[in-house]
Amino acid sequence: MNENQKIQIQSATFERLLNHLDERKDVQNIDLMNLANFCRNCLSRWYREEAEKKGVTISDPEARKHIYGMPYSEWKDKYQK
């Protein structure tokens, strides 16, 4: 596997994880934190931090929107218990 293939596979895997989390809105962030020691908010922070390493500035709300598929406040209102 060359580096480009590795990046494409990692990207597809990450998108698959986001789709899985989107399909499982019933799983609360606190559940993820308790079981896996990370949550959607962690993913959004990691996303923002990795963008910064590449010289791309992304705000916290923009990163959360990418992870949640909608503005975080909207997701909270609809799905957070």
N, C-alpha and C positions, 0 to 999 in steps of 0.2 A: 504494500500500500504506500502510495506516495503522499507527500504532505497535503496536496490539494484534496485528494480523496479523503484523507483523515479529517480535514476541516469540514468537508461536505457531509461526511457521516456524523460528525459531532453536531453540526448545525441541525441536521435532520432529526437526530436523537433529541436535542433540546426542544425543537418544535413539537415533537411527539410528546414529550413530557408536558409542555404547555397545553397541548390539546387534551391530554389525559386529565390534567388538573381542571381544565375548563369543563370537561364532562362530569367532573366530580365536585361540583360546587357544594355538595352536602358535606364534604370533608372540610372542616374548619381549620384555620391556621393554627389554632391552639392544639388541635389533634396532631397536625403535622409536626409541630414543635415537640410535643410530648413523645411522639413515636420515632421521629427521624432527626430531631434537633435542627430542622430548618423548615421554613414555610415560604409562602408566596412572596412575602415581604423580603425575606432573605434573598430569594432569587432576583427580585427587582434591584436590590442593593448590589448584588454581585454583577448583574447586567450593567448597571451604571458604572461600577468600579472598573470593569473590563473595558468598557467604552472609553473611559478616561485614560486608561493605559495606552489606548490606540490613538489618543489625541482627539477623541470625539466627546463633546460635552452634551450630556443628557441630564435633565432635571430629574429629581425623585418622582414627581408626578408623571413625567413622560415614561420613565422606566417602569413604574407600576402599571401604567396603561398598557404597555407592551405585555407584561406578565399576566395581568388580569383580563385583558381583552376589552377593557372599558375603563373609564376613570375609576380610581379606587373608591371614591366617595359613593359612586353609583353601585359598585359591587357590594360595598358594605351595607348599603340600604336594602339591596335586594336579597343578599345571601348570608350575611353574617348573623349568627344567632346569639 
